[in-house]
Amino acid sequence: MAKILKNREILLVIAIAALLVAITLRFPGFVAPANLARVYNDTSILIILALGQMAVILTRCIDLSMAANLALCGMVAAMINAALPGVPIPLVILVVVALGALLGSINGLLVWKLDIPPIVVTLGTLTIYRGTIFLLSNGAWINAHQMSDAFKALPRAPLAGLPVLSWLSVLAIAAVYLLMTRTPVGRAFFAVGGNPHAAVYTGIDVGRTRFLAYCLSGGLAGLSGYLWVSRYAVAYVDIAAGFELDIIAACVIGGISIAGGIGSVPGAVLGSLFLGVIKNALPVVNISPFAQLAISGTVIIIAVAVNARAEKRKGRVILKKAEAI
């Protein structure tokens, strides 16, 4: 039992279940299958972004520009559709995924080649990407009436009982899980974060690995950009402003260590779902937006404290063994 309780994923499942039970006592309809499916759908974009952020954090880096990347790619997708509504939607998606990966690669190159701290790089590119949106759009919004029906319909289209948006998040989960567990690149993410110096001796290029992690996070941000603007049928400069904090929070709550090298795809997904349930449940129980921020912040601090405690090493064990010898 003690071993089970030390498993972060199992603890998160228990926490989510307890949260649902508490909400059900007041609003039984919240746990109806249809409503839970809507909660998952509402959380799908966060899940996709958390998977990308997880890859970056595993390598001892961070990407604060993901939401700005999302916003820029979303604006580009909306502008393409508004100007050329006949362009096939799959091609629009391909363009913004490639653009997102390119923007992510800029972060990766600056961290790799110039050895600038990741937090400084991504704070800078966050501002640049937001400013670029304003330059492209002249501060104007692109609204629903300027978007084609096909552009807006894809994320909402039902498929086997769920919207396409939900299925895309499921595909992203499966793809990233396979990448992390079945490929040399995925194993390199963990190795670089666990011990970058040792990784070098095994033939892993630390800079290149971090570069690839940023490309992955950027590509997923680009995909999320299209999904965001098409689902909400609006694109503007401040789209998803501050959402990078939710992305990082989902990773931290899911047990992904800010120090790198520790984390899992199920953890990132469950951390996102935990936040998703909270954000959907708090308005139902009439908790003010300010209290919601306080609750979310408290959860993040608790998660960081739990992670830090779990990662502590007992520094005197080796000394005791040495004394015994």
N, C-alpha and C positions, 0 to 999 in steps of 0.2 A: 504493500500500500504506500509506504514512504517513497519508494522508487517511482510509483505512478504519479504521486503528488509533486515530484520534482520535475516532471515533464511539462514544459511550458504550454505545449499545444493542448494537452489534456486539461490543464488548469484553465485555459482560455475557453475551452468547450464548456467546462463546468460554470465558469463565470457568465458566459452568454446564456446558458440554460437558466441559471439563477436569476439573471436580469429579466429574461422572458417570463419566468414564473411570477416575479414581483409585479411586472406590468400587467400580466393576465389577471391578477387579483383585483385590479381596478378596471381594466378594459379587456375583457375576454376575447373580443374580436381581433386583438392585435396579433394573436398567434394563429389566426386562420391561415391555411396554406396559401390562399391568394394574396393575403397581406404580406406574409413572409417572403413570397416571391417578389412582391413590389419592393420590399426592403432590400433584398439582394440586388434587384435591378438598379435601385437608387445608389447602391454601393459599388456597382460594377466598375465605374470609371476609377474610383479610389483604389480598388483592387489592382487594376491594370497598372496604375502609376506606382503603387507600393511595390509591385514586383520589380519594376525598373529601379526604384530607389534602393531596394534590398541589394541588388547586384552591386551598386556603387558603394553602399555602406559596408558590404562584406570586404571590400578592398581597402578599407580604412579611409574612404573619401566620403563626400556628401554632395548632393546636387540640390541647391536651393533654387535653381532656375527652372525646375520641371513645370511649375504652373505657368511661368512666363513663356516657356517653350510651347506648352499646350495652347496658350492664348494666341501666340503668333501663328502657329500652324492652323488653328481654328479659323483665324481671320483670313489666312490665305485660302483655305478651303472654301469659305463663304464667298470671298471675292471671285474666285474662279467660277463658282456656281452662278453667282449673280451676273457675271459678265458673259459666261459661256455655258448656259444651262444645258446645252446638248452634250457636254463632256460626260462620258460614263462615270458613274459614282465610284466603281472600283479603281479607275484611273486617278480620280481625285484623291482617294484614300492612299494610293501608292505614292502620289506626289508628296502628300503631307507626312507620311511615314518617313520617306527619304529626306525631306526637309528637317524633320525632327531629329533624325539620326545625324544629319550634318551639323545641326546646332549642338547636339550632344558631343559630337566629335571635336568641336571647337573647345569645349570645356576640357575634354580629354587631352587634347594637344597642349593646351596651356599648362595643365597639371603635369603632363609627361615631359615635355620638352623644355619648359621654362621653370619647372619645379616650384610653381606658385602654390601656396596653400589652397586646397580645394574650396574652402569656405569663402576665401577672397575672390577666387575665380568666378564662382557661381553667383556670388552677390553682384559682381560686376556685370556678368552676362544677363542676369535677371533684369537689371536696369536697362541694358542695351536692347534686349528683346522687347520689353514693354515700350521703349521709345520707338523702336522700329515699327511696332503696330500703329502707333500714332502717325508716323510718317507715311505709312502705306495707306491708311484710311483717312488721313486728315482729321482724325478725331470723330469721324462719322460712324454711326451704327449701321449694321446690315441686319434688317429685320425679316420676319417670316415671309412677308409678301414679296421680298426680293429673292427668296430661295425657291428652288423648284420643289414640287411635291415629292419627287423621288429622293432628293437630297435629304429632306426632313423625315421621310417615311422609313428609311432603312433601320435605324436603331429601334424603332417602335414595332416593326413588322413581326407578327407572331410566328414562331417556329417551334413545333412540338410543345406547345403550351407555355413557352417563354419568349420574351422579346429577343430579337437578334442581339441587342446590346448585352444581355445576360450570357448568351451563347458565346459571344466574342470574348467576354471575360473568362469563361470556362476554357476556351481554346488557349488564351494567353496563359492561364494557370498551367495547363498541360504542357505547353511549349517550354515555358520557363523551368518547370519541374524537370523535364527531360534534359534541358540544357545544363541545369545545375548538377544533376545526378548521373548523367550518362555521357558527358562530353569532357574533353581535356580543359576546355575554356571554363566550364562551370567549376571544375575542381581547382583550377588556377585561381578563381575568385577567392575561394576559401583559403588556399595556401598563401596568397599574397596578404590577405587580412590577418591570418593567424601568425605568420612570421615572415615578413618580406625579405629579410636577410637570408633565411634558410631557403626561401623560394628561389632566390637567385642561384644557389648552389645546385638546385635540382633542374636548372635550365629554363626556369620561367622568367620571362621578361616582365618585370613588375610594371613598368610604365605602359607597355603595350596592353597588358591585362587591364589596367585601370582605364585606358583609352577605350577598350572594347566594352567595358561596363558602362561608360558614359554614352557610347553609341547605342547600346541597348536601352538605357533609360530615355535617351532622346527619341528613339524610334517609337517607343511605347507612349511617350508624351505626344508625339505627332499623331498617332492613332487616336489618342484620347481627345486631341483637339478637334478632330472631325466629329467624333461621337458627342462631344459636349455641345458644339454649336448646332449640330443637326437635331439633337434631342430637345434642346431648349429654344431652338429656332431664333437665335440672336447671336451676334458677334460684335464685340466692342473692346476698347482698350483694356479695361479693368476686369475682363472676364477671368474667373477663377483666382482673383486677387486673394492672397493669403492662404491659398489651398495647399501650398508647399508645406505648411505646418501640419495639416491633417495627414499628408503623405508620410512625413517623418514620424508623426505620432503613431500611425498605423504600424510602421515598422518596429518602433520601440516597444509598443504594447505587445507586438507579436514575438518579442524575444530576440530581435536582431540587434546585436551589440554594436553600439556606436564606435567601440574600439576595433571593430572588424573581426572577420573570421568566424563569427558565430551567427547562425540564423537558418531559417528554412522557409520554403515556399508555403507550407501549411501555416506557419507562424505569421507570415505576412498577410495571408488571406484571412485568418482568424482575427488578427489585429484590426484589419479593415472592417470586418463584419461587426466586431465589438463596437467600434466607433459608429458604424452605420446604424446599429440597433439603438445606441444612445441618442444619436441625432434624430432618429425617427420617433423615438419614444418620448423624449423630453417635451416637445411641443404638445404631445397628446395629454400629458399630465399637467399642462398649464405652467410649465417652468419658463421663466423669462429668458430671452436670449442672453442677457448678461450672466445669469446664473448658469446657463448652459456652457458659456465660455469658462467659467470658474470650475465647473464640474469636469469639463474636458481637460483643463490644465492640471487639475488634481490627479486625474487618472494618469496623465503623462508622467508626472513627477513620481507617482507611486511605481509605475512601470520601470522608469529609469533606476529607481532605488532598488527594486527587486533584481533587475539585471546586474547592477553593480555588486550587489551582495552575492549573487550566484557566481559571479566571475572572480571573486576574491580567491587568492591562493594562500595557503598556510605556509608562510615563509620560513618557519623554524623546523619544518619536518626534516629537511635534508641535514640541518645542523645537528639535530638529535641523533640521526642515524650515524653521522660522522663521529659524534662523541662516543656512541656505543662501540664503534670500531676501535 
